Amino acid sequence: AVPPGLSQGLPLDDIAAVLAFAFFGFKTLKEASEIDNSGDGKSGIDEEFAEAEEAVEGSRTIKEVTAWGKVISTFGLVFAAEF
């Protein structure tokens, strides 16, 4: 916390939050506007989706889920949600 004498009553944490939000918001919008949409009709999102599908198809863990695997996975998700 900043001593009141230094901040002179200004809410510095709120100002810092607004500046950070504005900076990262504008940065994200700038990056989104610079995405190159080539003429083949595929965007960057479509390419990422295709890569993700290939990774899932090549994964053994998706195909070899057992009953114990489901129980452990469910326990892990519930534990993480409660923690």
C-alpha atoms as a printed R data frame, in Angstrom:
   type eleno elety resid chain resno       x       y       z
1  ATOM     1    CA   ALA     A     1   0.000   0.000   0.000
2  ATOM     2    CA   VAL     A     2   1.125   3.503  -0.780
3  ATOM     3    CA   PRO     A     3   1.188   5.907   2.157
4  ATOM     4    CA   PRO     A     4  -1.567   8.545   1.927
5  ATOM     5    CA   GLY     A     5   1.018  11.327   1.978
6  ATOM     6    CA   LEU     A     6   2.542  10.125  -1.310
7  ATOM     7    CA   SER     A     7  -0.659   9.520  -3.216
8  ATOM     8    CA   GLN     A     8  -2.328  12.740  -2.017
9  ATOM     9    CA   GLY     A     9  -5.728  11.053  -2.045
10 ATOM    10    CA   LEU     A    10  -5.474   9.636  -5.584
11 ATOM    11    CA   PRO     A    11  -6.582   6.013  -5.947
12 ATOM    12    CA   LEU     A    12  -3.328   4.809  -7.520
13 ATOM    13    CA   ASP     A    13  -4.377   1.162  -7.629
14 ATOM    14    CA   ASP     A    14  -7.512   2.019  -9.604
15 ATOM    15    CA   ILE     A    15  -5.533   4.191 -12.006
16 ATOM    16    CA   ALA     A    16  -2.975   1.428 -12.521
17 ATOM    17    CA   ALA     A    17  -5.758  -1.107 -13.182
18 ATOM    18    CA   VAL     A    18  -7.397   1.160 -15.774
19 ATOM    19    CA   LEU     A    19  -4.071   1.814 -17.512
20 ATOM    20    CA   ALA     A    20  -3.204  -1.894 -17.624
21 ATOM    21    CA   PHE     A    21  -6.672  -2.812 -18.896
22 ATOM    22    CA   ALA     A    22  -6.505  -0.138 -21.604
23 ATOM    23    CA   PHE     A    23  -2.959  -1.110 -22.652
24 ATOM    24    CA   PHE     A    24  -3.666  -4.817 -23.001
25 ATOM    25    CA   GLY     A    25  -7.058  -4.156 -24.595
26 ATOM    26    CA   PHE     A    26  -5.567  -1.943 -27.287
27 ATOM    27    CA   LYS     A    27  -2.676  -4.366 -27.768
28 ATOM    28    CA   THR     A    28  -5.119  -7.256 -28.309
29 ATOM    29    CA   LEU     A    29  -7.230  -5.226 -30.730
30 ATOM    30    CA   LYS     A    30  -4.107  -4.181 -32.662
31 ATOM    31    CA   GLU     A    31  -2.918  -7.785 -32.951
32 ATOM    32    CA   ALA     A    32  -6.383  -8.916 -34.044
33 ATOM    33    CA   SER     A    33  -6.521  -6.289 -36.756
34 ATOM    34    CA   GLU     A    34  -3.113  -7.375 -38.071
35 ATOM    35    CA   ILE     A    35  -4.150 -10.992 -38.624
36 ATOM    36    CA   ASP     A    36  -3.529 -11.845 -42.246
37 ATOM    37    CA   ASN     A    37  -6.589 -13.382 -43.858
38 ATOM    38    CA   SER     A    38  -5.310 -15.030 -46.997
39 ATOM    39    CA   GLY     A    39  -7.553 -15.551 -49.987
40 ATOM    40    CA   ASP     A    40  -8.088 -19.290 -49.368
41 ATOM    41    CA   GLY     A    41 -10.882 -18.622 -46.865
42 ATOM    42    CA   LYS     A    42  -8.985 -20.013 -43.866
43 ATOM    43    CA   SER     A    43  -8.303 -17.767 -40.931
44 ATOM    44    CA   GLY     A    44  -5.716 -18.228 -38.217
45 ATOM    45    CA   ILE     A    45  -8.381 -19.749 -35.990
46 ATOM    46    CA   ASP     A    46  -9.170 -22.420 -38.588
47 ATOM    47    CA   GLU     A    47  -5.480 -23.334 -38.806
48 ATOM    48    CA   GLU     A    48  -5.199 -23.602 -35.027
49 ATOM    49    CA   PHE     A    49  -8.338 -25.755 -34.932
50 ATOM    50    CA   ALA     A    50  -6.899 -28.107 -37.561
51 ATOM    51    CA   GLU     A    51  -3.663 -28.442 -35.579
52 ATOM    52    CA   ALA     A    52  -5.624 -29.181 -32.404
53 ATOM    53    CA   GLU     A    53  -7.664 -31.862 -34.170
54 ATOM    54    CA   GLU     A    54  -4.466 -33.519 -35.407
55 ATOM    55    CA   ALA     A    55  -3.024 -33.493 -31.888
56 ATOM    56    CA   VAL     A    56  -6.173 -35.066 -30.434
57 ATOM    57    CA   GLU     A    57  -6.347 -37.726 -33.145
58 ATOM    58    CA   GLY     A    58  -2.726 -38.669 -32.475
59 ATOM    59    CA   SER     A    59  -3.211 -38.893 -28.714
60 ATOM    60    CA   ARG     A    60  -3.387 -42.344 -27.155
61 ATOM    61    CA   THR     A    61  -4.916 -41.095 -23.909
62 ATOM    62    CA   ILE     A    62  -8.161 -40.070 -25.596
63 ATOM    63    CA   LYS     A    63  -8.631 -43.525 -27.118
64 ATOM    64    CA   GLU     A    64  -7.570 -45.584 -24.097
65 ATOM    65    CA   VAL     A    65  -9.783 -44.168 -21.346
66 ATOM    66    CA   THR     A    66 -10.638 -46.831 -18.790
67 ATOM    67    CA   ALA     A    67 -13.119 -46.781 -15.935
68 ATOM    68    CA   TRP     A    68 -10.340 -45.979 -13.447
69 ATOM    69    CA   GLY     A    69  -9.130 -43.219 -15.724
70 ATOM    70    CA   LYS     A    70 -12.581 -41.648 -15.683
71 ATOM    71    CA   VAL     A    71 -12.779 -41.916 -11.884
72 ATOM    72    CA   ILE     A    72  -9.355 -40.334 -11.402
73 ATOM    73    CA   SER     A    73 -10.113 -37.613 -13.931
74 ATOM    74    CA   THR     A    74 -13.415 -36.794 -12.245
75 ATOM    75    CA   PHE     A    75 -11.751 -36.737  -8.816
76 ATOM    76    CA   GLY     A    76  -9.050 -34.410 -10.112
77 ATOM    77    CA   LEU     A    77 -11.544 -32.002 -11.627
78 ATOM    78    CA   VAL     A    78 -13.704 -31.908  -8.488
79 ATOM    79    CA   PHE     A    79 -10.640 -31.503  -6.265
80 ATOM    80    CA   ALA     A    80  -9.324 -28.642  -8.396
81 ATOM    81    CA   ALA     A    81 -12.732 -26.949  -8.429
82 ATOM    82    CA   GLU     A    82 -13.065 -27.174  -4.645
83 ATOM    83    CA   PHE     A    83  -9.491 -26.108  -3.948
